[in-house]
């Protein structure tokens, strides 16, 4: 069959068919019964978009009624759970992200650790209360043991001696070093920096029960790791400008101090002041600033322990049959915790606890909103949340 230009067919008229006059004029396809110029094939949509074939318009129907993304597109949103066992997040934390493609549209976080009452049942002996609170916080038991002892001492009007205070301060700083190293190990595991996960994990195990001499032995390796992780170009690229938190949002601990200011419960402690403590801060308010601040705090804690010259786990005071109320604050590795206790005849009858995670967990939505999935997970990890501290 020879092809001719359409205008030539029209010029020859409907009767000219090159010997095929019985075809009734190929130049006028609208005469084909039932085809209507191909416009009626199977009821295809008449809506068209330049560059897209009409049959692809079914995608509009598929996404009709779906939420509209920030870029104006409409896609299926799905909920994806992470935890309670997920690399880079603490065991016991469940993070549910609503994904719009690979972007976080919404988030929900909660602790799967059952919340236990501080005083369960009848009045508790102070020894039992201190041990109970320490056991409830497995990520920082020494800090909460020290907090319980301090609150009971205030209620009973008891004050530990000079050496006890210095030894207690050093024990809390040793736990801070181990906790920050553990955070570095988890960050390395989540980010794919396996050298960091292995080295930080090994150093954490080496220091968490060490005496002053043992800490001094590991100090050089800890400082070298701190410098190496801060100098790693890929780490800077991975964490810079993600999970930025402004100064107007409530925050505690390193999350607070990594945005150019903040507070630290150690600032007003005369014992720590004598040991050379000064609050460390970083600017930026992002995940990289929090990494650098934790490295700064590790170095400072090494100095405080060396100045103290001793490490002593806090001992439960003898309160006899004293009655009274007391409150104490302590800077845990994650921020400020405060405890209020009431004693009656030497036993704890009431207790109320505020934790840093109760403050920082509210930031999850802020640091994950409209973030790519990988950045969102790193953002949550940068907050260093403890499921056991969730009290709300």
Buried (B, 14 or more C-beta within 10 A) or exposed (E): EEEEEEEEBEEEEBEBBEEEEEEEBBBEEEEEEEEEEEEEEEEEEEEEEEEEEEEEBEEEEEEEEEEEBEEEEBBEBEEEEBBBEBBBBBEBBBBBBBBBBEBBBBBEBBBEBEEEEBBEEEBBEBBBBBBBBBEBBBBBBBBBBBBBBBBBBBBBEBEBEEEBBBBBBBBBBBBBBBBBBBBBBBBBBBBEBEEBBEBBBBBBEBBBEBEBEBBEEBBEBBBEBBEEBBEBEEBBEBBBEBBBBEEEBEBBBBBBBBBEEBBBBBEEBEBBEBBEBEBBBBEBBBBBBBBBBBBBBBBBBBBBBBBBEBBBBBEBBEBEEBBBEBEBBBBBBBBBBBBBBBBBEBBBBEBBBBBBBBBBBBBBEBBBBEBBBEBBBBBBBBBBBBBBBBEE
